[in-house]
Amino acid sequence: MRRYLALILSVTFSCSLFAQNTGEFRLLATPEVLNSQEGEVLQVFLPPAWHTVHKEWLDNLGVKEVVPADQTIINWREMLAFQVIDQVRITPQAYLDQLRVTLRENCNFSDFRNLSAAMNSHYAEAIQISWCGQVAGAAWGEIVLTRIIAGENTLYSLNKSWRTIPFRSVEAIGLPEEEIQHWLNQINRSRLCDTRRNNC
């Protein structure tokens, strides 16, 4: 089974993560933070009734993928995916630039648009929406809204994906601006905090 998001977002880096269910929020962090209970914590907002379909911890890379209640890892049409990429020092924009290269190599059509990042006084951020007209070796296209947050030594990736029929232009797929804005607002509800700053 090919999953575009895992292919694209695992291309360069690795990380670790833990998750704890707290209603509509999940807490993600590295194992070091989990063990010491001190450090950066990503408070991730999830819509009601979305459920986990994939979770993996490997070396310094952690990924968690969730979909609506009526969808699965196989038949998903919408997905939220989160990564914690530990021991990495790269700017959010540099990460998105590498993502663009990967998309160009793995899609029969690709396009990108930078969006305004959420304001945060402690952490650099960048947001991009990407169109992949058809995933290489697959029968579908994808649109991915990606928010990257840079912590001290950890990069956090928050992604909303739509699986679509194949397409050859942004106009052909017709994702409404209202839908993009809605999900931009949703992923901007998540926040990175630090227990050492007492702001969690």
KATABEL-V668926 format. One line per field, one symbol per residue. phi: phi as a letter, one per 20 degrees, with the letter a starting at -180 (. if undefined). A space follows every 50 residues. Layout:
phi = ???
//
This chain:
phi = .dcgffffeefcdbacbcccfcmedcddafgffgfelcpfceeeecfgmf cfdbbbdbldcccccccfgeccfedfdcbdcccddelccbfgffffffff fffgedcfbbbbbfcfeffbfdcfcbcbdcdcfbfgmcdbdbdcecddcd efccddddcdddecffbcbfffemffgffffgffffffffbecbffelde
//
